[in-house]
Structures are given as C-alpha cells and as structure tokens.
Amino acid sequence: MSQIASSNDTLLPSGTPENRLYRAFWRWHFFAGLLVIPFMLVLAITGSIYLFKPQLDGMMYPHLLTVQPTATPVSYTQQVAAVERGYPEATITRIIPPIAPDHSTEVQITTTDERNLAVFVNPYTGQVLGDRDEDNNLQAIARKLHGELMIGKWGDYLVELAACWGLVLLISGLYLWLPRHRFSLFGTLIPRFWSQSRRRICA
C-alpha cells in the first residue's frame, strides 16, 4: 500500500502506530470513494436537473408554456371549462396561475387511467395548448433517480447507505488532509504556488 507524503517530510517507519493509522485511514478513504462516487455523480446530475427545472422546461416546452399577451385574460372558470371539454372524464386537482404575462395557465388533472397530466391553457383566449405527462418526463425521471434510483425501496436504501459512507469519506479525507507533523497556514489552507517541491507517492 502507498502513502502520500511531502517531499520535505521525513517518512515515519512503516511499523509505527501513527503510520499504521494513516494507512488505515487511506484504505478506508479509498474504498469509501469507490462506493460513494458513482452515487454522488447520479445525485449531482439529477439534482441539477431538478434545480434548473424552470429553465429546462422553458427550453423543452416553449409551445406549452409561452403565449402572446393580447387583451384582458379570460376568467379561470372559462379556462377550466375548456379543460373539462377537452378531458371530460378527468378530475381537476390543481390550477397554477401564469407566473408572467407571457406564460400559460397550468391545470393539473388525473385521468380515468390514473395518469397525471398538466394541461396548459392560453389565459387570453381559453385555448388548450396541449398537455404533459407528469409521471413520464425528464423532471419525473430525475426525481425517481435522485430518490430511489428507479428501483423502489432498495434504491432508497442504497442512496441512504451511500450518504452514510459519504461521512466516512469526509472524515477520512479530513484526517489525510491535515498535516502529519506540523501545521502551516501555507500549504494547508493556502496553496503554495511558489513552491518548487511536489507531492509524491512513496512506498
């Protein structure tokens, strides 16, 4: 097994308790990284997708979300009536008003076959612009991957296990990062850009 040391440091004998502890932390840090990194990448990517939901929705569904402002908007009763005519057997569960003058009204419904749809209505004309399946779109898939890796409760368990091992990675990384012999502000908290020495791997 290898250990990381400064070229200016004097290496401790490999059998000393301090060196054995350092090697143990290095091994735990390495294996924790192998376990945690794939999950962290998935969580980071899916979390970013959900974080930038408004921006991504605007790019993916401009024909549903944006309208041309004209006269005074029609009433919500008329907009809901237009949705009911287009989806006569559906149940309306929620109405989201436009967030800007050039945005559509979102009416969320549940169909008879248990599908959750978001129906978009032009607030100025009462015209139904279309719908979006709320259970099968990019955001829904990102949420399922982020929460349960799309494999149900076992995915939830794996995500929680990776989070626990992330703490091991953090604690062991902090131990490996702290100086082993002496604390120095430069090189510990501030990079030594002018230093000619390099970190090296020693057997």
C-alpha angles and dihedrals in degrees: 000000000000130000130204116235139161118260088233095051124094108235117236118234108273092240099056117113091240092053093046090051091049091051091048092052090047091054093047090048092050096049093042088054092052090053100040105038098071091050092045091053091052092046093047094050096044092042090053091050091053093042092056094042096128093051094045093046090052090054096044102039108030091138090058102037105041129062137172110257111231127150131345113318118254119245122277088242090063092045092051090047089055090053092048090053091051095043104027098170097042127104118232110226105170144005120209114194120222113280091211137016091259095050131093129240115256118217116187117209140175116221128214090259090057096256118148111220133180109215117199121212130190102240092207099052105019090235118150107235097190141279141264127214105238093197097052112041136097095272094048092049091048091052092050092048092046095050106033109359086245091283100099125236093349089060089051090052091050092050091051091047091051090050090054091049088048087066089053089051091050096047095044091045091053091050092050092046096053115088114264098210110020138001118240127176090217111065093017104056100002122047116243097230093170096051117114094200123091136208110257139189114243127191 
